[in-house]
């Protein structure tokens, strides 16, 4: 499950403003949290947009 940028705009006010040299936007972090909650960190369930699961592992 991933939320779209349009969906994120509805809850963006709940997240802190980015500071420093962060390289991950809040939307990407939120989608990663949702992935872990849904799949329980199973490597083989990793979305293709992150690359081959074995390479990421």
PDBQT receptor file of N, H, CA, C and O in Angstrom, charges set to zero:
ATOM      1  N   UNK A   1       0.846  -1.170   0.000  1.00  0.00    +0.000 N 
ATOM      2  CA  UNK A   1       0.000   0.000   0.000  1.00  0.00    +0.000 C 
ATOM      3  C   UNK A   1       0.893   1.235   0.000  1.00  0.00    +0.000 C 
ATOM      4  O   UNK A   1       1.774   1.373   0.848  1.00  0.00    +0.000 OA
ATOM      5  N   UNK A   2       0.664   2.111  -0.935  1.00  0.00    +0.000 N 
ATOM      6  H   UNK A   2      -0.052   1.999  -1.624  1.00  0.00    +0.000 HD
ATOM      7  CA  UNK A   2       1.388   3.372  -0.985  1.00  0.00    +0.000 C 
ATOM      8  C   UNK A   2       0.375   4.489  -1.151  1.00  0.00    +0.000 C 
ATOM      9  O   UNK A   2      -0.631   4.338  -1.845  1.00  0.00    +0.000 OA
ATOM     10  N   UNK A   3       0.650   5.602  -0.511  1.00  0.00    +0.000 N 
ATOM     11  H   UNK A   3       1.467   5.725   0.053  1.00  0.00    +0.000 HD
ATOM     12  CA  UNK A   3      -0.241   6.737  -0.698  1.00  0.00    +0.000 C 
ATOM     13  C   UNK A   3       0.350   7.651  -1.765  1.00  0.00    +0.000 C 
ATOM     14  O   UNK A   3       1.563   7.702  -1.968  1.00  0.00    +0.000 OA
ATOM     15  N   UNK A   4      -0.527   8.356  -2.428  1.00  0.00    +0.000 N 
ATOM     16  H   UNK A   4      -1.512   8.314  -2.263  1.00  0.00    +0.000 HD
ATOM     17  CA  UNK A   4      -0.115   9.254  -3.506  1.00  0.00    +0.000 C 
ATOM     18  C   UNK A   4       0.263  10.611  -2.931  1.00  0.00    +0.000 C 
ATOM     19  O   UNK A   4      -0.073  10.913  -1.786  1.00  0.00    +0.000 OA
ATOM     20  N   UNK A   5       0.958  11.433  -3.714  1.00  0.00    +0.000 N 
ATOM     21  H   UNK A   5       1.231  11.188  -4.645  1.00  0.00    +0.000 HD
ATOM     22  CA  UNK A   5       1.276  12.783  -3.236  1.00  0.00    +0.000 C 
ATOM     23  C   UNK A   5       0.024  13.597  -2.893  1.00  0.00    +0.000 C 
ATOM     24  O   UNK A   5       0.045  14.413  -1.972  1.00  0.00    +0.000 OA
ATOM     25  N   UNK A   6      -1.056  13.374  -3.631  1.00  0.00    +0.000 N 
ATOM     26  H   UNK A   6      -1.073  12.711  -4.379  1.00  0.00    +0.000 HD
ATOM     27  CA  UNK A   6      -2.302  14.088  -3.333  1.00  0.00    +0.000 C 
ATOM     28  C   UNK A   6      -2.866  13.671  -1.973  1.00  0.00    +0.000 C 
ATOM     29  O   UNK A   6      -3.362  14.511  -1.222  1.00  0.00    +0.000 OA
ATOM     30  N   UNK A   7      -2.790  12.376  -1.658  1.00  0.00    +0.000 N 
ATOM     31  H   UNK A   7      -2.387  11.694  -2.268  1.00  0.00    +0.000 HD
ATOM     32  CA  UNK A   7      -3.253  11.901  -0.359  1.00  0.00    +0.000 C 
ATOM     33  C   UNK A   7      -2.347  12.422   0.754  1.00  0.00    +0.000 C 
ATOM     34  O   UNK A   7      -2.814  12.778   1.836  1.00  0.00    +0.000 OA
ATOM     35  N   UNK A   8      -1.059  12.460   0.476  1.00  0.00    +0.000 N 
ATOM     36  H   UNK A   8      -0.679  12.170  -0.403  1.00  0.00    +0.000 HD
ATOM     37  CA  UNK A   8      -0.110  12.930   1.482  1.00  0.00    +0.000 C 
ATOM     38  C   UNK A   8      -0.369  14.393   1.848  1.00  0.00    +0.000 C 
ATOM     39  O   UNK A   8      -0.213  14.772   3.009  1.00  0.00    +0.000 OA
ATOM     40  N   UNK A   9      -0.759  15.210   0.884  1.00  0.00    +0.000 N 
ATOM     41  H   UNK A   9      -0.886  14.902  -0.059  1.00  0.00    +0.000 HD
ATOM     42  CA  UNK A   9      -1.012  16.625   1.147  1.00  0.00    +0.000 C 
ATOM     43  C   UNK A   9      -2.076  16.820   2.221  1.00  0.00    +0.000 C 
ATOM     44  O   UNK A   9      -2.075  17.836   2.915  1.00  0.00    +0.000 OA
ATOM     45  N   UNK A  10      -2.975  15.866   2.362  1.00  0.00    +0.000 N 
ATOM     46  H   UNK A  10      -2.976  15.040   1.798  1.00  0.00    +0.000 HD
ATOM     47  CA  UNK A  10      -4.036  15.962   3.369  1.00  0.00    +0.000 C 
ATOM     48  C   UNK A  10      -3.502  15.773   4.789  1.00  0.00    +0.000 C 
ATOM     49  O   UNK A  10      -4.112  16.256   5.743  1.00  0.00    +0.000 OA
ATOM     50  N   UNK A  11      -2.372  15.078   4.942  1.00  0.00    +0.000 N 
ATOM     51  H   UNK A  11      -1.876  14.686   4.167  1.00  0.00    +0.000 HD
ATOM     52  CA  UNK A  11      -1.811  14.808   6.269  1.00  0.00    +0.000 C 
ATOM     53  C   UNK A  11      -0.432  15.424   6.459  1.00  0.00    +0.000 C 
ATOM     54  O   UNK A  11       0.192  15.216   7.500  1.00  0.00    +0.000 OA
ATOM     55  N   UNK A  12       0.055  16.173   5.482  1.00  0.00    +0.000 N 
ATOM     56  H   UNK A  12      -0.451  16.342   4.637  1.00  0.00    +0.000 HD
ATOM     57  CA  UNK A  12       1.411  16.732   5.526  1.00  0.00    +0.000 C 
ATOM     58  C   UNK A  12       1.632  17.617   6.741  1.00  0.00    +0.000 C 
ATOM     59  O   UNK A  12       2.748  17.701   7.255  1.00  0.00    +0.000 OA
ATOM     60  N   UNK A  13       0.580  18.276   7.204  1.00  0.00    +0.000 N 
ATOM     61  H   UNK A  13      -0.326  18.208   6.787  1.00  0.00    +0.000 HD
ATOM     62  CA  UNK A  13       0.732  19.171   8.361  1.00  0.00    +0.000 C 
ATOM     63  C   UNK A  13       1.074  18.409   9.642  1.00  0.00    +0.000 C 
ATOM     64  O   UNK A  13       1.502  19.023  10.619  1.00  0.00    +0.000 OA
ATOM     65  N   UNK A  14       0.896  17.097   9.661  1.00  0.00    +0.000 N 
ATOM     66  H   UNK A  14       0.549  16.598   8.868  1.00  0.00    +0.000 HD
ATOM     67  CA  UNK A  14       1.192  16.277  10.846  1.00  0.00    +0.000 C 
ATOM     68  C   UNK A  14       2.669  15.884  10.949  1.00  0.00    +0.000 C 
ATOM     69  O   UNK A  14       3.101  15.367  11.979  1.00  0.00    +0.000 OA
ATOM     70  N   UNK A  15       3.434  16.123   9.901  1.00  0.00    +0.000 N 
ATOM     71  H   UNK A  15       3.083  16.542   9.064  1.00  0.00    +0.000 HD
ATOM     72  CA  UNK A  15       4.836  15.733   9.865  1.00  0.00    +0.000 C 
ATOM     73  C   UNK A  15       5.734  16.934  10.097  1.00  0.00    +0.000 C 
ATOM     74  O   UNK A  15       5.373  18.061   9.755  1.00  0.00    +0.000 OA
ATOM     75  N   UNK A  16       6.910  16.696  10.680  1.00  0.00    +0.000 N 
ATOM     76  H   UNK A  16       7.203  15.781  10.958  1.00  0.00    +0.000 HD
ATOM     77  CA  UNK A  16       7.832  17.817  10.904  1.00  0.00    +0.000 C 
ATOM     78  C   UNK A  16       8.409  18.329   9.589  1.00  0.00    +0.000 C 
ATOM     79  O   UNK A  16       8.475  17.604   8.596  1.00  0.00    +0.000 OA
ATOM     80  N   UNK A  17       8.818  19.577   9.604  1.00  0.00    +0.000 N 
ATOM     81  H   UNK A  17       8.765  20.166  10.410  1.00  0.00    +0.000 HD
ATOM     82  CA  UNK A  17       9.486  20.170   8.441  1.00  0.00    +0.000 C 
ATOM     83  C   UNK A  17      10.877  19.557   8.311  1.00  0.00    +0.000 C 
ATOM     84  O   UNK A  17      11.533  19.273   9.313  1.00  0.00    +0.000 OA
ATOM     85  N   UNK A  18      11.320  19.355   7.077  1.00  0.00    +0.000 N 
ATOM     86  H   UNK A  18      10.787  19.586   6.263  1.00  0.00    +0.000 HD
ATOM     87  CA  UNK A  18      12.645  18.787   6.840  1.00  0.00    +0.000 C 
ATOM     88  C   UNK A  18      13.719  19.800   7.242  1.00  0.00    +0.000 C 
ATOM     89  O   UNK A  18      13.625  20.983   6.915  1.00  0.00    +0.000 OA
ATOM     90  N   UNK A  19      14.736  19.321   7.955  1.00  0.00    +0.000 N 
ATOM     91  H   UNK A  19      14.813  18.360   8.221  1.00  0.00    +0.000 HD
ATOM     92  CA  UNK A  19      15.841  20.170   8.367  1.00  0.00    +0.000 C 
ATOM     93  C   UNK A  19      17.150  19.469   8.048  1.00  0.00    +0.000 C 
ATOM     94  O   UNK A  19      17.202  18.242   7.961  1.00  0.00    +0.000 OA
ATOM     95  N   UNK A  20      18.180  20.232   7.877  1.00  0.00    +0.000 N 
ATOM     96  H   UNK A  20      18.138  21.229   7.947  1.00  0.00    +0.000 HD
ATOM     97  CA  UNK A  20      19.497  19.650   7.653  1.00  0.00    +0.000 C 
ATOM     98  C   UNK A  20      19.630  19.052   6.273  1.00  0.00    +0.000 C 
ATOM     99  O   UNK A  20      19.048  19.542   5.306  1.00  0.00    +0.000 OA
ATOM    100  N   UNK A  21      20.396  17.996   6.195  1.00  0.00    +0.000 N 
ATOM    101  H   UNK A  21      20.869  17.598   6.981  1.00  0.00    +0.000 HD
ATOM    102  CA  UNK A  21      20.689  17.382   4.902  1.00  0.00    +0.000 C 
ATOM    103  C   UNK A  21      19.940  16.060   4.721  1.00  0.00    +0.000 C 
ATOM    104  O   UNK A  21      20.526  15.065   4.296  1.00  0.00    +0.000 OA
ATOM    105  N   UNK A  22      18.665  16.053   5.041  1.00  0.00    +0.000 N 
ATOM    106  H   UNK A  22      18.189  16.862   5.387  1.00  0.00    +0.000 HD
ATOM    107  CA  UNK A  22      17.865  14.840   4.872  1.00  0.00    +0.000 C 
ATOM    108  C   UNK A  22      17.707  14.530   3.392  1.00  0.00    +0.000 C 
ATOM    109  O   UNK A  22      17.482  15.428   2.581  1.00  0.00    +0.000 OA
ATOM    110  N   UNK A  23      17.826  13.266   3.051  1.00  0.00    +0.000 N 
ATOM    111  H   UNK A  23      18.010  12.537   3.710  1.00  0.00    +0.000 HD
ATOM    112  CA  UNK A  23      17.710  12.897   1.653  1.00  0.00    +0.000 C 
ATOM    113  C   UNK A  23      16.414  12.167   1.331  1.00  0.00    +0.000 C 
ATOM    114  O   UNK A  23      16.185  11.803   0.177  1.00  0.00    +0.000 OA
ATOM    115  N   UNK A  24      15.560  11.944   2.332  1.00  0.00    +0.000 N 
ATOM    116  H   UNK A  24      15.746  12.239   3.269  1.00  0.00    +0.000 HD
ATOM    117  CA  UNK A  24      14.308  11.239   2.114  1.00  0.00    +0.000 C 
ATOM    118  C   UNK A  24      13.132  12.153   2.439  1.00  0.00    +0.000 C 
ATOM    119  O   UNK A  24      13.037  12.666   3.554  1.00  0.00    +0.000 OA
ATOM    120  N   UNK A  25      12.247  12.358   1.489  1.00  0.00    +0.000 N 
ATOM    121  H   UNK A  25      12.324  11.941   0.583  1.00  0.00    +0.000 HD
ATOM    122  CA  UNK A  25      11.069  13.170   1.771  1.00  0.00    +0.000 C 
ATOM    123  C   UNK A  25      10.109  12.419   2.704  1.00  0.00    +0.000 C 
ATOM    124  O   UNK A  25      10.129  11.190   2.765  1.00  0.00    +0.000 OA
ATOM    125  N   UNK A  26       9.279  13.161   3.420  1.00  0.00    +0.000 N 
ATOM    126  H   UNK A  26       9.263  14.160   3.370  1.00  0.00    +0.000 HD
ATOM    127  CA  UNK A  26       8.347  12.554   4.366  1.00  0.00    +0.000 C 
ATOM    128  C   UNK A  26       7.408  11.561   3.689  1.00  0.00    +0.000 C 
ATOM    129  O   UNK A  26       7.039  10.555   4.296  1.00  0.00    +0.000 OA
ATOM    130  N   UNK A  27       7.016  11.822   2.451  1.00  0.00    +0.000 N 
ATOM    131  H   UNK A  27       7.315  12.639   1.958  1.00  0.00    +0.000 HD
ATOM    132  CA  UNK A  27       6.136  10.895   1.741  1.00  0.00    +0.000 C 
ATOM    133  C   UNK A  27       6.804   9.539   1.577  1.00  0.00    +0.000 C 
ATOM    134  O   UNK A  27       6.155   8.512   1.775  1.00  0.00    +0.000 OA
ATOM    135  N   UNK A  28       8.063   9.508   1.226  1.00  0.00    +0.000 N 
ATOM    136  H   UNK A  28       8.590  10.343   1.065  1.00  0.00    +0.000 HD
ATOM    137  CA  UNK A  28       8.777   8.247   1.060  1.00  0.00    +0.000 C 
ATOM    138  C   UNK A  28       8.913   7.514   2.392  1.00  0.00    +0.000 C 
ATOM    139  O   UNK A  28       8.782   6.291   2.441  1.00  0.00    +0.000 OA
ATOM    140  N   UNK A  29       9.172   8.242   3.459  1.00  0.00    +0.000 N 
ATOM    141  H   UNK A  29       9.279   9.235   3.420  1.00  0.00    +0.000 HD
ATOM    142  CA  UNK A  29       9.281   7.623   4.789  1.00  0.00    +0.000 C 
ATOM    143  C   UNK A  29       7.932   7.049   5.212  1.00  0.00    +0.000 C 
ATOM    144  O   UNK A  29       7.864   5.941   5.743  1.00  0.00    +0.000 OA
ATOM    145  N   UNK A  30       6.869   7.796   4.978  1.00  0.00    +0.000 N 
ATOM    146  H   UNK A  30       6.924   8.697   4.546  1.00  0.00    +0.000 HD
ATOM    147  CA  UNK A  30       5.529   7.308   5.336  1.00  0.00    +0.000 C 
ATOM    148  C   UNK A  30       5.196   6.047   4.547  1.00  0.00    +0.000 C 
ATOM    149  O   UNK A  30       4.656   5.097   5.112  1.00  0.00    +0.000 OA
ATOM    150  N   UNK A  31       5.503   6.020   3.264  1.00  0.00    +0.000 N 
ATOM    151  H   UNK A  31       5.941   6.793   2.804  1.00  0.00    +0.000 HD
ATOM    152  CA  UNK A  31       5.238   4.824   2.468  1.00  0.00    +0.000 C 
ATOM    153  C   UNK A  31       6.068   3.642   2.949  1.00  0.00    +0.000 C 
ATOM    154  O   UNK A  31       5.592   2.507   2.911  1.00  0.00    +0.000 OA
ATOM    155  N   UNK A  32       7.285   3.875   3.396  1.00  0.00    +0.000 N 
ATOM    156  H   UNK A  32       7.671   4.797   3.427  1.00  0.00    +0.000 HD
ATOM    157  CA  UNK A  32       8.113   2.795   3.942  1.00  0.00    +0.000 C 
ATOM    158  C   UNK A  32       7.505   2.252   5.236  1.00  0.00    +0.000 C 
ATOM    159  O   UNK A  32       7.496   1.041   5.457  1.00  0.00    +0.000 OA
ATOM    160  N   UNK A  33       7.003   3.137   6.084  1.00  0.00    +0.000 N 
ATOM    161  H   UNK A  33       7.011   4.121   5.905  1.00  0.00    +0.000 HD
ATOM    162  CA  UNK A  33       6.359   2.701   7.328  1.00  0.00    +0.000 C 
ATOM    163  C   UNK A  33       5.123   1.876   7.020  1.00  0.00    +0.000 C 
ATOM    164  O   UNK A  33       4.890   0.846   7.653  1.00  0.00    +0.000 OA
ATOM    165  N   UNK A  34       4.328   2.318   6.055  1.00  0.00    +0.000 N 
ATOM    166  H   UNK A  34       4.517   3.155   5.541  1.00  0.00    +0.000 HD
ATOM    167  CA  UNK A  34       3.126   1.569   5.673  1.00  0.00    +0.000 C 
ATOM    168  C   UNK A  34       3.496   0.204   5.095  1.00  0.00    +0.000 C 
ATOM    169  O   UNK A  34       2.794  -0.780   5.330  1.00  0.00    +0.000 OA
ATOM    170  N   UNK A  35       4.592   0.142   4.341  1.00  0.00    +0.000 N 
ATOM    171  H   UNK A  35       5.161   0.941   4.150  1.00  0.00    +0.000 HD
ATOM    172  CA  UNK A  35       5.043  -1.132   3.788  1.00  0.00    +0.000 C 
ATOM    173  C   UNK A  35       5.384  -2.116   4.909  1.00  0.00    +0.000 C 
ATOM    174  O   UNK A  35       4.963  -3.272   4.876  1.00  0.00    +0.000 OA
ATOM    175  N   UNK A  36       6.144  -1.654   5.895  1.00  0.00    +0.000 N 
ATOM    176  H   UNK A  36       6.486  -0.714   5.922  1.00  0.00    +0.000 HD
ATOM    177  CA  UNK A  36       6.530  -2.523   7.015  1.00  0.00    +0.000 C 
ATOM    178  C   UNK A  36       5.292  -2.973   7.791  1.00  0.00    +0.000 C 
ATOM    179  O   UNK A  36       5.192  -4.139   8.172  1.00  0.00    +0.000 OA
ATOM    180  N   UNK A  37       4.360  -2.065   8.026  1.00  0.00    +0.000 N 
ATOM    181  H   UNK A  37       4.442  -1.118   7.716  1.00  0.00    +0.000 HD
ATOM    182  CA  UNK A  37       3.147  -2.419   8.764  1.00  0.00    +0.000 C 
ATOM    183  C   UNK A  37       2.314  -3.453   8.010  1.00  0.00    +0.000 C 
ATOM    184  O   UNK A  37       1.706  -4.330   8.624  1.00  0.00    +0.000 OA
ATOM    185  N   UNK A  38       2.286  -3.353   6.697  1.00  0.00    +0.000 N 
ATOM    186  H   UNK A  38       2.779  -2.641   6.198  1.00  0.00    +0.000 HD
ATOM    187  CA  UNK A  38       1.466  -4.257   5.893  1.00  0.00    +0.000 C 
ATOM    188  C   UNK A  38       2.130  -5.610   5.669  1.00  0.00    +0.000 C 
ATOM    189  O   UNK A  38       1.459  -6.641   5.713  1.00  0.00    +0.000 OA
ATOM    190  N   UNK A  39       3.439  -5.619   5.430  1.00  0.00    +0.000 N 
ATOM    191  H   UNK A  39       3.984  -4.781   5.394  1.00  0.00    +0.000 HD
ATOM    192  CA  UNK A  39       4.123  -6.846   5.031  1.00  0.00    +0.000 C 
ATOM    193  C   UNK A  39       4.992  -7.476   6.101  1.00  0.00    +0.000 C 
ATOM    194  O   UNK A  39       5.439  -8.612   5.939  1.00  0.00    +0.000 OA
ATOM    195  N   UNK A  40       5.238  -6.781   7.170  1.00  0.00    +0.000 N 
ATOM    196  H   UNK A  40       4.875  -5.858   7.302  1.00  0.00    +0.000 HD
ATOM    197  CA  UNK A  40       6.071  -7.353   8.217  1.00  0.00    +0.000 C 
ATOM    198  C   UNK A  40       7.525  -7.512   7.804  1.00  0.00    +0.000 C 
ATOM    199  O   UNK A  40       8.201  -8.422   8.284  1.00  0.00    +0.000 OA
ATOM    200  N   UNK A  41       8.015  -6.659   6.936  1.00  0.00    +0.000 N 
ATOM    201  H   UNK A  41       7.466  -5.920   6.547  1.00  0.00    +0.000 HD
ATOM    202  CA  UNK A  41       9.416  -6.621   6.504  1.00  0.00    +0.000 C 
ATOM    203  C   UNK A  41       9.858  -7.874   5.753  1.00  0.00    +0.000 C 
ATOM    204  O   UNK A  41      10.993  -8.323   5.914  1.00  0.00    +0.000 OA
ATOM    205  N   UNK A  42       8.987  -8.433   4.947  1.00  0.00    +0.000 N 
ATOM    206  H   UNK A  42       8.065  -8.068   4.816  1.00  0.00    +0.000 HD
ATOM    207  CA  UNK A  42       9.369  -9.573   4.123  1.00  0.00    +0.000 C 
ATOM    208  C   UNK A  42      10.101  -9.054   2.898  1.00  0.00    +0.000 C 
ATOM    209  O   UNK A  42       9.540  -8.283   2.119  1.00  0.00    +0.000 OA
ATOM    210  N   UNK A  43      11.333  -9.465   2.722  1.00  0.00    +0.000 N 
ATOM    211  H   UNK A  43      11.788 -10.091   3.355  1.00  0.00    +0.000 HD
ATOM    212  CA  UNK A  43      12.151  -8.966   1.623  1.00  0.00    +0.000 C 
ATOM    213  C   UNK A  43      11.536  -9.247   0.266  1.00  0.00    +0.000 C 
ATOM    214  O   UNK A  43      11.607  -8.406  -0.629  1.00  0.00    +0.000 OA
ATOM    215  N   UNK A  44      10.944 -10.392   0.101  1.00  0.00    +0.000 N 
ATOM    216  H   UNK A  44      10.886 -11.076   0.828  1.00  0.00    +0.000 HD
ATOM    217  CA  UNK A  44      10.399 -10.762  -1.208  1.00  0.00    +0.000 C 
ATOM    218  C   UNK A  44       9.154  -9.973  -1.564  1.00  0.00    +0.000 C 
ATOM    219  O   UNK A  44       8.724  -9.992  -2.717  1.00  0.00    +0.000 OA
ATOM    220  N   UNK A  45       8.570  -9.286  -0.609  1.00  0.00    +0.000 N 
ATOM    221  H   UNK A  45       8.920  -9.271   0.328  1.00  0.00    +0.000 HD
ATOM    222  CA  UNK A  45       7.406  -8.465  -0.877  1.00  0.00    +0.000 C 
ATOM    223  C   UNK A  45       7.769  -7.023  -1.202  1.00  0.00    +0.000 C 
ATOM    224  O   UNK A  45       6.883  -6.184  -1.366  1.00  0.00    +0.000 OA
ATOM    225  N   UNK A  46       9.056  -6.729  -1.298  1.00  0.00    +0.000 N 
ATOM    226  H   UNK A  46       9.775  -7.411  -1.165  1.00  0.00    +0.000 HD
ATOM    227  CA  UNK A  46       9.517  -5.373  -1.555  1.00  0.00    +0.000 C 
ATOM    228  C   UNK A  46       9.034  -4.893  -2.921  1.00  0.00    +0.000 C 
ATOM    229  O   UNK A  46       9.182  -5.615  -3.907  1.00  0.00    +0.000 OA
ATOM    230  N   UNK A  47       8.457  -3.686  -3.001  1.00  0.00    +0.000 N 
ATOM    231  H   UNK A  47       8.337  -3.100  -2.199  1.00  0.00    +0.000 HD
ATOM    232  CA  UNK A  47       7.994  -3.171  -4.289  1.00  0.00    +0.000 C 
ATOM    233  C   UNK A  47       9.142  -3.059  -5.289  1.00  0.00    +0.000 C 
ATOM    234  O   UNK A  47      10.282  -2.791  -4.910  1.00  0.00    +0.000 OA
ATOM    235  N   UNK A  48       8.836  -3.262  -6.543  1.00  0.00    +0.000 N 
ATOM    236  H   UNK A  48       7.910  -3.479  -6.851  1.00  0.00    +0.000 HD
ATOM    237  CA  UNK A  48       9.848  -3.229  -7.602  1.00  0.00    +0.000 C 
ATOM    238  C   UNK A  48      10.525  -1.865  -7.703  1.00  0.00    +0.000 C 
ATOM    239  O   UNK A  48      11.655  -1.775  -8.184  1.00  0.00    +0.000 OA
ATOM    240  N   UNK A  49       9.866  -0.822  -7.265  1.00  0.00    +0.000 N 
ATOM    241  H   UNK A  49       8.948  -0.895  -6.874  1.00  0.00    +0.000 HD
ATOM    242  CA  UNK A  49      10.450   0.518  -7.357  1.00  0.00    +0.000 C 
ATOM    243  C   UNK A  49      11.689   0.674  -6.476  1.00  0.00    +0.000 C 
ATOM    244  O   UNK A  49      12.461   1.613  -6.670  1.00  0.00    +0.000 OA
ATOM    245  N   UNK A  50      11.894  -0.224  -5.515  1.00  0.00    +0.000 N 
ATOM    246  H   UNK A  50      11.267  -0.986  -5.358  1.00  0.00    +0.000 HD
ATOM    247  CA  UNK A  50      13.070  -0.177  -4.661  1.00  0.00    +0.000 C 
ATOM    248  C   UNK A  50      14.205  -1.039  -5.185  1.00  0.00    +0.000 C 
ATOM    249  O   UNK A  50      15.295  -1.036  -4.613  1.00  0.00    +0.000 OA
ATOM    250  N   UNK A  51      13.970  -1.768  -6.254  1.00  0.00    +0.000 N 
ATOM    251  H   UNK A  51      13.085  -1.770  -6.719  1.00  0.00    +0.000 HD
ATOM    252  CA  UNK A  51      14.982  -2.651  -6.813  1.00  0.00    +0.000 C 
ATOM    253  C   UNK A  51      14.703  -4.103  -6.454  1.00  0.00    +0.000 C 
ATOM    254  O   UNK A  51      13.764  -4.400  -5.715  1.00  0.00    +0.000 OA
ATOM    255  N   UNK A  52      15.516  -4.995  -6.976  1.00  0.00    +0.000 N 
ATOM    256  H   UNK A  52      16.278  -4.754  -7.576  1.00  0.00    +0.000 HD
ATOM    257  CA  UNK A  52      15.356  -6.429  -6.707  1.00  0.00    +0.000 C 
ATOM    258  C   UNK A  52      15.574  -6.672  -5.211  1.00  0.00    +0.000 C 
ATOM    259  O   UNK A  52      16.507  -6.127  -4.620  1.00  0.00    +0.000 OA
ATOM    260  N   UNK A  53      14.721  -7.482  -4.610  1.00  0.00    +0.000 N 
ATOM    261  H   UNK A  53      13.963  -7.924  -5.090  1.00  0.00    +0.000 HD
ATOM    262  CA  UNK A  53      14.770  -7.667  -3.157  1.00  0.00    +0.000 C 
ATOM    263  C   UNK A  53      16.106  -8.222  -2.708  1.00  0.00    +0.000 C 
ATOM    264  O   UNK A  53      16.590  -7.845  -1.641  1.00  0.00    +0.000 OA
ATOM    265  N   UNK A  54      16.718  -9.102  -3.480  1.00  0.00    +0.000 N 
ATOM    266  H   UNK A  54      16.324  -9.408  -4.347  1.00  0.00    +0.000 HD
ATOM    267  CA  UNK A  54      17.984  -9.685  -3.064  1.00  0.00    +0.000 C 
ATOM    268  C   UNK A  54      19.110  -8.644  -3.059  1.00  0.00    +0.000 C 
ATOM    269  O   UNK A  54      19.988  -8.681  -2.197  1.00  0.00    +0.000 OA
ATOM    270  N   UNK A  55      19.082  -7.736  -4.003  1.00  0.00    +0.000 N 
ATOM    271  H   UNK A  55      18.369  -7.706  -4.703  1.00  0.00    +0.000 HD
ATOM    272  CA  UNK A  55      20.076  -6.666  -4.045  1.00  0.00    +0.000 C 
ATOM    273  C   UNK A  55      19.917  -5.717  -2.853  1.00  0.00    +0.000 C 
ATOM    274  O   UNK A  55      20.905  -5.303  -2.247  1.00  0.00    +0.000 OA
ATOM    275  N   UNK A  56      18.694  -5.384  -2.529  1.00  0.00    +0.000 N 
ATOM    276  H   UNK A  56      17.891  -5.721  -3.021  1.00  0.00    +0.000 HD
ATOM    277  CA  UNK A  56      18.424  -4.497  -1.388  1.00  0.00    +0.000 C 
ATOM    278  C   UNK A  56      18.829  -5.164  -0.083  1.00  0.00    +0.000 C 
ATOM    279  O   UNK A  56      19.357  -4.513   0.818  1.00  0.00    +0.000 OA
ATOM    280  N   UNK A  57      18.577  -6.471   0.016  1.00  0.00    +0.000 N 
ATOM    281  H   UNK A  57      18.148  -7.000  -0.716  1.00  0.00    +0.000 HD
ATOM    282  CA  UNK A  57      18.930  -7.230   1.219  1.00  0.00    +0.000 C 
ATOM    283  C   UNK A  57      20.417  -7.167   1.453  1.00  0.00    +0.000 C 
ATOM    284  O   UNK A  57      20.914  -7.744   2.420  1.00  0.00    +0.000 OA
TER     285      UNK A  57
